[in-house]
Amino acid sequence: MARSTRQQRRARRAQGQPALAGGPPDRPVARPTANGGGEPARRPERREEREREKRGFGFIGFVQEAVGELRKVEWPNQQAVVSGTAVVLVACVIVGAYLWLNDEAWKYVVQHVLLR
């Protein structure tokens, strides 16, 4: 079956015939809105947007936003801080020992193999 032209589709829609398979779905009927017009009501502003407008965008606004974000942070307890610090120190010792041994090995190679 040949594709229908735009004019044929519009005429079929105007007559109320169902759309052919594979065509775009019919548009939903417009429902009345709360304000009675065809235009949807404006979405109320979010609280953060109103607060941002009150504070402004200067240094004080930045500090207030930073403090607000820091209040949202879930801070670790003492045990978590101590265990995290221990993990970092052990990792530093292991990596430092590996680098020191590697440096000593290459120093030996350079002094006794390459410079002889």
PyMOL CGO cylinders between C-alpha atoms (Angstrom):
from pymol import cmd
from pymol.cgo import CYLINDER

trace = [
    CYLINDER, 0.00, 0.00, 0.00, 1.35, 3.40, -0.96, 0.3, 1, 1, 1, 1, 1, 1,
    CYLINDER, 1.35, 3.40, -0.96, 2.01, 5.97, 1.72, 0.3, 1, 1, 1, 1, 1, 1,
    CYLINDER, 2.01, 5.97, 1.72, -0.72, 8.54, 2.13, 0.3, 1, 1, 1, 1, 1, 1,
    CYLINDER, -0.72, 8.54, 2.13, 0.01, 12.19, 1.64, 0.3, 1, 1, 1, 1, 1, 1,
    CYLINDER, 0.01, 12.19, 1.64, -0.21, 14.73, 4.39, 0.3, 1, 1, 1, 1, 1, 1,
    CYLINDER, -0.21, 14.73, 4.39, -3.41, 16.09, 2.93, 0.3, 1, 1, 1, 1, 1, 1,
    CYLINDER, -3.41, 16.09, 2.93, -5.01, 12.63, 2.92, 0.3, 1, 1, 1, 1, 1, 1,
    CYLINDER, -5.01, 12.63, 2.92, -4.03, 12.04, 6.55, 0.3, 1, 1, 1, 1, 1, 1,
    CYLINDER, -4.03, 12.04, 6.55, -5.48, 15.38, 7.62, 0.3, 1, 1, 1, 1, 1, 1,
    CYLINDER, -5.48, 15.38, 7.62, -8.74, 14.65, 5.81, 0.3, 1, 1, 1, 1, 1, 1,
    CYLINDER, -8.74, 14.65, 5.81, -8.97, 11.21, 7.45, 0.3, 1, 1, 1, 1, 1, 1,
    CYLINDER, -8.97, 11.21, 7.45, -8.35, 12.77, 10.88, 0.3, 1, 1, 1, 1, 1, 1,
    CYLINDER, -8.35, 12.77, 10.88, -10.99, 15.40, 10.27, 0.3, 1, 1, 1, 1, 1, 1,
    CYLINDER, -10.99, 15.40, 10.27, -13.52, 12.66, 9.44, 0.3, 1, 1, 1, 1, 1, 1,
    CYLINDER, -13.52, 12.66, 9.44, -12.68, 10.86, 12.67, 0.3, 1, 1, 1, 1, 1, 1,
    CYLINDER, -12.68, 10.86, 12.67, -11.34, 7.69, 11.06, 0.3, 1, 1, 1, 1, 1, 1,
    CYLINDER, -11.34, 7.69, 11.06, -8.78, 5.75, 13.06, 0.3, 1, 1, 1, 1, 1, 1,
    CYLINDER, -8.78, 5.75, 13.06, -5.14, 6.19, 12.14, 0.3, 1, 1, 1, 1, 1, 1,
    CYLINDER, -5.14, 6.19, 12.14, -3.42, 3.50, 10.10, 0.3, 1, 1, 1, 1, 1, 1,
    CYLINDER, -3.42, 3.50, 10.10, -0.98, 1.17, 11.78, 0.3, 1, 1, 1, 1, 1, 1,
    CYLINDER, -0.98, 1.17, 11.78, 2.50, 2.62, 11.98, 0.3, 1, 1, 1, 1, 1, 1,
    CYLINDER, 2.50, 2.62, 11.98, 1.30, 6.20, 11.89, 0.3, 1, 1, 1, 1, 1, 1,
    CYLINDER, 1.30, 6.20, 11.89, 1.65, 8.67, 14.70, 0.3, 1, 1, 1, 1, 1, 1,
    CYLINDER, 1.65, 8.67, 14.70, -0.83, 8.31, 17.56, 0.3, 1, 1, 1, 1, 1, 1,
    CYLINDER, -0.83, 8.31, 17.56, -3.74, 10.69, 17.82, 0.3, 1, 1, 1, 1, 1, 1,
    CYLINDER, -3.74, 10.69, 17.82, -3.14, 13.74, 19.96, 0.3, 1, 1, 1, 1, 1, 1,
    CYLINDER, -3.14, 13.74, 19.96, -4.96, 13.77, 23.28, 0.3, 1, 1, 1, 1, 1, 1,
    CYLINDER, -4.96, 13.77, 23.28, -7.86, 16.15, 23.66, 0.3, 1, 1, 1, 1, 1, 1,
    CYLINDER, -7.86, 16.15, 23.66, -6.85, 19.32, 25.46, 0.3, 1, 1, 1, 1, 1, 1,
    CYLINDER, -6.85, 19.32, 25.46, -8.17, 19.43, 29.01, 0.3, 1, 1, 1, 1, 1, 1,
    CYLINDER, -8.17, 19.43, 29.01, -9.13, 22.63, 30.75, 0.3, 1, 1, 1, 1, 1, 1,
    CYLINDER, -9.13, 22.63, 30.75, -6.54, 23.98, 33.15, 0.3, 1, 1, 1, 1, 1, 1,
    CYLINDER, -6.54, 23.98, 33.15, -6.91, 25.42, 36.62, 0.3, 1, 1, 1, 1, 1, 1,
    CYLINDER, -6.91, 25.42, 36.62, -6.70, 28.99, 35.37, 0.3, 1, 1, 1, 1, 1, 1,
    CYLINDER, -6.70, 28.99, 35.37, -9.44, 28.38, 32.78, 0.3, 1, 1, 1, 1, 1, 1,
    CYLINDER, -9.44, 28.38, 32.78, -7.32, 29.22, 29.77, 0.3, 1, 1, 1, 1, 1, 1,
    CYLINDER, -7.32, 29.22, 29.77, -5.62, 27.02, 27.25, 0.3, 1, 1, 1, 1, 1, 1,
    CYLINDER, -5.62, 27.02, 27.25, -2.27, 27.72, 28.86, 0.3, 1, 1, 1, 1, 1, 1,
    CYLINDER, -2.27, 27.72, 28.86, -1.08, 25.58, 31.75, 0.3, 1, 1, 1, 1, 1, 1,
    CYLINDER, -1.08, 25.58, 31.75, -0.61, 27.25, 35.11, 0.3, 1, 1, 1, 1, 1, 1,
    CYLINDER, -0.61, 27.25, 35.11, 2.92, 28.33, 36.04, 0.3, 1, 1, 1, 1, 1, 1,
    CYLINDER, 2.92, 28.33, 36.04, 4.80, 25.96, 38.26, 0.3, 1, 1, 1, 1, 1, 1,
    CYLINDER, 4.80, 25.96, 38.26, 5.46, 27.47, 41.68, 0.3, 1, 1, 1, 1, 1, 1,
    CYLINDER, 5.46, 27.47, 41.68, 9.06, 28.39, 42.30, 0.3, 1, 1, 1, 1, 1, 1,
    CYLINDER, 9.06, 28.39, 42.30, 11.09, 25.98, 44.34, 0.3, 1, 1, 1, 1, 1, 1,
    CYLINDER, 11.09, 25.98, 44.34, 12.22, 27.03, 47.78, 0.3, 1, 1, 1, 1, 1, 1,
    CYLINDER, 12.22, 27.03, 47.78, 15.92, 26.92, 46.82, 0.3, 1, 1, 1, 1, 1, 1,
    CYLINDER, 15.92, 26.92, 46.82, 15.34, 29.31, 43.93, 0.3, 1, 1, 1, 1, 1, 1,
    CYLINDER, 15.34, 29.31, 43.93, 13.54, 31.81, 46.18, 0.3, 1, 1, 1, 1, 1, 1,
    CYLINDER, 13.54, 31.81, 46.18, 16.28, 31.59, 48.81, 0.3, 1, 1, 1, 1, 1, 1,
    CYLINDER, 16.28, 31.59, 48.81, 18.98, 32.08, 46.17, 0.3, 1, 1, 1, 1, 1, 1,
    CYLINDER, 18.98, 32.08, 46.17, 17.26, 35.24, 44.96, 0.3, 1, 1, 1, 1, 1, 1,
    CYLINDER, 17.26, 35.24, 44.96, 17.08, 36.57, 48.53, 0.3, 1, 1, 1, 1, 1, 1,
    CYLINDER, 17.08, 36.57, 48.53, 20.77, 35.91, 49.20, 0.3, 1, 1, 1, 1, 1, 1,
    CYLINDER, 20.77, 35.91, 49.20, 22.15, 37.29, 45.98, 0.3, 1, 1, 1, 1, 1, 1,
    CYLINDER, 22.15, 37.29, 45.98, 25.20, 36.03, 44.17, 0.3, 1, 1, 1, 1, 1, 1,
    CYLINDER, 25.20, 36.03, 44.17, 27.98, 37.83, 46.00, 0.3, 1, 1, 1, 1, 1, 1,
    CYLINDER, 27.98, 37.83, 46.00, 30.47, 36.60, 48.55, 0.3, 1, 1, 1, 1, 1, 1,
    CYLINDER, 30.47, 36.60, 48.55, 27.89, 36.45, 51.34, 0.3, 1, 1, 1, 1, 1, 1,
    CYLINDER, 27.89, 36.45, 51.34, 25.59, 34.32, 49.20, 0.3, 1, 1, 1, 1, 1, 1,
    CYLINDER, 25.59, 34.32, 49.20, 28.48, 31.99, 48.42, 0.3, 1, 1, 1, 1, 1, 1,
    CYLINDER, 28.48, 31.99, 48.42, 29.34, 31.59, 52.11, 0.3, 1, 1, 1, 1, 1, 1,
    CYLINDER, 29.34, 31.59, 52.11, 25.70, 30.95, 53.03, 0.3, 1, 1, 1, 1, 1, 1,
    CYLINDER, 25.70, 30.95, 53.03, 25.38, 28.29, 50.32, 0.3, 1, 1, 1, 1, 1, 1,
    CYLINDER, 25.38, 28.29, 50.32, 28.66, 26.68, 51.40, 0.3, 1, 1, 1, 1, 1, 1,
    CYLINDER, 28.66, 26.68, 51.40, 27.51, 26.50, 55.03, 0.3, 1, 1, 1, 1, 1, 1,
    CYLINDER, 27.51, 26.50, 55.03, 24.19, 25.03, 53.89, 0.3, 1, 1, 1, 1, 1, 1,
    CYLINDER, 24.19, 25.03, 53.89, 25.96, 22.34, 51.88, 0.3, 1, 1, 1, 1, 1, 1,
    CYLINDER, 25.96, 22.34, 51.88, 28.32, 21.52, 54.76, 0.3, 1, 1, 1, 1, 1, 1,
    CYLINDER, 28.32, 21.52, 54.76, 25.33, 20.96, 57.01, 0.3, 1, 1, 1, 1, 1, 1,
    CYLINDER, 25.33, 20.96, 57.01, 24.11, 18.29, 54.58, 0.3, 1, 1, 1, 1, 1, 1,
    CYLINDER, 24.11, 18.29, 54.58, 27.41, 16.36, 54.74, 0.3, 1, 1, 1, 1, 1, 1,
    CYLINDER, 27.41, 16.36, 54.74, 27.40, 13.09, 56.65, 0.3, 1, 1, 1, 1, 1, 1,
    CYLINDER, 27.40, 13.09, 56.65, 30.58, 13.46, 58.68, 0.3, 1, 1, 1, 1, 1, 1,
    CYLINDER, 30.58, 13.46, 58.68, 32.50, 10.30, 59.68, 0.3, 1, 1, 1, 1, 1, 1,
    CYLINDER, 32.50, 10.30, 59.68, 32.85, 9.31, 63.32, 0.3, 1, 1, 1, 1, 1, 1,
    CYLINDER, 32.85, 9.31, 63.32, 36.22, 9.06, 65.09, 0.3, 1, 1, 1, 1, 1, 1,
    CYLINDER, 36.22, 9.06, 65.09, 36.61, 5.34, 64.42, 0.3, 1, 1, 1, 1, 1, 1,
    CYLINDER, 36.61, 5.34, 64.42, 36.15, 5.84, 60.67, 0.3, 1, 1, 1, 1, 1, 1,
    CYLINDER, 36.15, 5.84, 60.67, 38.69, 8.68, 60.64, 0.3, 1, 1, 1, 1, 1, 1,
    CYLINDER, 38.69, 8.68, 60.64, 41.29, 6.63, 62.57, 0.3, 1, 1, 1, 1, 1, 1,
    CYLINDER, 41.29, 6.63, 62.57, 40.85, 3.54, 60.37, 0.3, 1, 1, 1, 1, 1, 1,
    CYLINDER, 40.85, 3.54, 60.37, 41.00, 5.64, 57.18, 0.3, 1, 1, 1, 1, 1, 1,
    CYLINDER, 41.00, 5.64, 57.18, 44.17, 7.36, 58.39, 0.3, 1, 1, 1, 1, 1, 1,
    CYLINDER, 44.17, 7.36, 58.39, 45.76, 4.00, 59.24, 0.3, 1, 1, 1, 1, 1, 1,
    CYLINDER, 45.76, 4.00, 59.24, 44.97, 2.66, 55.76, 0.3, 1, 1, 1, 1, 1, 1,
    CYLINDER, 44.97, 2.66, 55.76, 46.55, 5.72, 54.12, 0.3, 1, 1, 1, 1, 1, 1,
    CYLINDER, 46.55, 5.72, 54.12, 49.70, 5.52, 56.29, 0.3, 1, 1, 1, 1, 1, 1,
    CYLINDER, 49.70, 5.52, 56.29, 50.17, 1.79, 55.62, 0.3, 1, 1, 1, 1, 1, 1,
    CYLINDER, 50.17, 1.79, 55.62, 49.71, 2.36, 51.88, 0.3, 1, 1, 1, 1, 1, 1,
    CYLINDER, 49.71, 2.36, 51.88, 52.29, 5.19, 51.98, 0.3, 1, 1, 1, 1, 1, 1,
    CYLINDER, 52.29, 5.19, 51.98, 54.82, 2.97, 53.79, 0.3, 1, 1, 1, 1, 1, 1,
    CYLINDER, 54.82, 2.97, 53.79, 54.33, 0.14, 51.27, 0.3, 1, 1, 1, 1, 1, 1,
    CYLINDER, 54.33, 0.14, 51.27, 54.65, 2.43, 48.24, 0.3, 1, 1, 1, 1, 1, 1,
    CYLINDER, 54.65, 2.43, 48.24, 57.63, 4.23, 49.79, 0.3, 1, 1, 1, 1, 1, 1,
    CYLINDER, 57.63, 4.23, 49.79, 59.42, 0.93, 50.47, 0.3, 1, 1, 1, 1, 1, 1,
    CYLINDER, 59.42, 0.93, 50.47, 58.74, -0.25, 46.91, 0.3, 1, 1, 1, 1, 1, 1,
    CYLINDER, 58.74, -0.25, 46.91, 60.11, 2.99, 45.43, 0.3, 1, 1, 1, 1, 1, 1,
    CYLINDER, 60.11, 2.99, 45.43, 63.18, 2.93, 47.71, 0.3, 1, 1, 1, 1, 1, 1,
    CYLINDER, 63.18, 2.93, 47.71, 63.99, -0.69, 46.76, 0.3, 1, 1, 1, 1, 1, 1,
    CYLINDER, 63.99, -0.69, 46.76, 63.46, 0.07, 43.08, 0.3, 1, 1, 1, 1, 1, 1,
    CYLINDER, 63.46, 0.07, 43.08, 65.74, 3.12, 43.35, 0.3, 1, 1, 1, 1, 1, 1,
    CYLINDER, 65.74, 3.12, 43.35, 68.46, 1.07, 45.08, 0.3, 1, 1, 1, 1, 1, 1,
    CYLINDER, 68.46, 1.07, 45.08, 68.23, -1.65, 42.42, 0.3, 1, 1, 1, 1, 1, 1,
    CYLINDER, 68.23, -1.65, 42.42, 68.53, 0.81, 39.54, 0.3, 1, 1, 1, 1, 1, 1,
    CYLINDER, 68.53, 0.81, 39.54, 71.37, 2.66, 41.33, 0.3, 1, 1, 1, 1, 1, 1,
    CYLINDER, 71.37, 2.66, 41.33, 73.28, -0.64, 41.52, 0.3, 1, 1, 1, 1, 1, 1,
    CYLINDER, 73.28, -0.64, 41.52, 72.57, -1.36, 37.84, 0.3, 1, 1, 1, 1, 1, 1,
    CYLINDER, 72.57, -1.36, 37.84, 73.76, 2.08, 36.75, 0.3, 1, 1, 1, 1, 1, 1,
    CYLINDER, 73.76, 2.08, 36.75, 76.91, 2.11, 38.94, 0.3, 1, 1, 1, 1, 1, 1,
    CYLINDER, 76.91, 2.11, 38.94, 78.08, -1.46, 38.43, 0.3, 1, 1, 1, 1, 1, 1,
    CYLINDER, 78.08, -1.46, 38.43, 76.77, -2.42, 34.98, 0.3, 1, 1, 1, 1, 1, 1,
    CYLINDER, 76.77, -2.42, 34.98, 76.44, 0.68, 32.84, 0.3, 1, 1, 1, 1, 1, 1,
    CYLINDER, 76.44, 0.68, 32.84, 79.38, 2.75, 34.15, 0.3, 1, 1, 1, 1, 1, 1,
    CYLINDER, 79.38, 2.75, 34.15, 82.00, -0.02, 34.16, 0.3, 1, 1, 1, 1, 1, 1,
]
cmd.load_cgo(trace, "trace")
